[in-house]
Amino acid sequence: MAVCRTAEACQVEMIPGLLRRTLVTGKSMMVCECTFNSGVEVPIHSHPNEQTGYVVSGKMRIVINGESFDLGPGDSYCALSNVAHSALTLEPSIVIDVFSPPREDYQ
C-alpha cells in the first residue's frame, strides 16, 4: 500500500488502554501509531524486528536491555532485534513505531 489515510486505518486494542493503527507497510518496514492511556504497561518482551519509536505527545518510561529512559514529545528510541524492552506511560501518549521487517502479527 502506497498511501494510508488515518481514518481508514483499523484500530486494534493491543492491551487495555493501548490502541494501535498499522498505517502503512512496505517490503522492509512498517509504520504504526500507538495511542496510550496513562499508566499502561507494555510488559518486557522481544521480537526479531528492529523497532524505532518517536514520542508525538505525552510521557513514557521505556526500558531497553535493562536501561530505563523517561521520554517526552520529540524523543525517540530504538530496540534492536531480539533485545528485551518494555514501556510504561506516565500520561496519555501517542507514539509512532517503525518495525523492520514488518511484523506479521500487526498486518
C-alpha positions in Angstrom: 0.0 0.0 0.0 1.5 3.4 -1.0 -0.8 5.6 1.0 -2.8 5.2 4.2 -5.5 7.6 5.3 -5.6 7.6 9.1 -9.4 7.5 9.1 -9.2 4.2 7.1 -6.7 2.5 9.4 -8.3 0.0 11.7 -7.7 0.4 15.4 -6.8 -2.7 17.4 -6.8 -2.8 21.2 -3.5 -4.5 21.9 -4.0 -4.5 25.7 -6.4 -2.4 27.8 -5.6 1.3 27.2 -3.4 0.8 24.2 -4.8 1.2 20.7 -2.7 0.5 17.6 -3.2 1.5 14.0 -1.0 0.0 11.3 -0.6 2.9 9.0 1.5 1.7 6.1 3.6 -1.3 5.3 6.3 -1.7 2.7 8.6 -4.6 1.9 11.1 -3.9 4.6 9.3 -1.7 7.2 6.0 -0.9 8.8 4.7 2.3 10.5 2.2 2.1 13.4 0.5 4.7 15.5 0.0 3.8 19.2 -2.3 5.7 21.4 -1.9 5.0 25.2 -3.9 5.9 28.2 -1.9 6.9 31.3 -0.5 4.0 33.3 -0.4 1.5 30.5 2.3 -1.1 31.0 3.7 -3.0 28.0 5.4 -6.0 29.6 9.0 -6.9 28.9 9.3 -8.7 25.5 11.5 -9.0 22.5 10.9 -9.8 18.8 13.1 -10.4 15.8 12.0 -7.0 14.3 14.0 -3.8 14.9 11.7 -1.2 16.5 12.2 2.5 16.5 9.8 4.9 18.0 9.0 8.6 18.2 7.0 10.2 21.0 4.5 12.6 19.5 2.8 13.6 22.8 2.8 12.5 26.4 5.4 11.0 28.6 6.6 7.4 28.9 9.3 5.3 30.6 10.9 2.8 28.3 13.4 0.1 29.4 15.7 -1.3 26.7 18.1 -4.0 27.6 17.8 -3.2 31.3 18.4 0.6 30.9 15.5 2.9 31.8 14.7 6.2 29.9 12.0 8.8 30.5 10.8 10.2 27.2 8.6 13.1 26.1 7.5 14.8 23.0 10.1 14.8 20.3 12.2 12.0 21.9 12.9 8.7 20.1 14.2 5.3 20.8 15.5 2.1 19.2 15.2 -1.5 20.4 17.4 -3.7 18.2 16.3 -7.2 17.1 15.8 -9.6 19.9 16.6 -7.1 22.6 14.3 -7.1 25.6 12.2 -3.9 26.1 9.1 -2.6 28.0 7.2 0.6 28.4 5.1 2.4 31.0 3.1 5.5 30.1 3.3 8.3 32.6 0.5 10.2 31.0 -1.7 9.8 27.9 0.7 9.4 25.0 0.9 9.0 21.2 3.9 7.1 19.8 4.8 6.3 16.2 6.6 3.0 15.9 8.5 1.7 12.9 9.3 -2.0 12.6 11.8 -3.7 10.2 11.0 -6.1 8.8 7.2 -5.6 9.2 5.6 -7.5 12.0 3.4 -10.2 10.5 1.2 -10.2 13.6 0.4 -6.5 13.1 -0.9 -6.7 9.5 
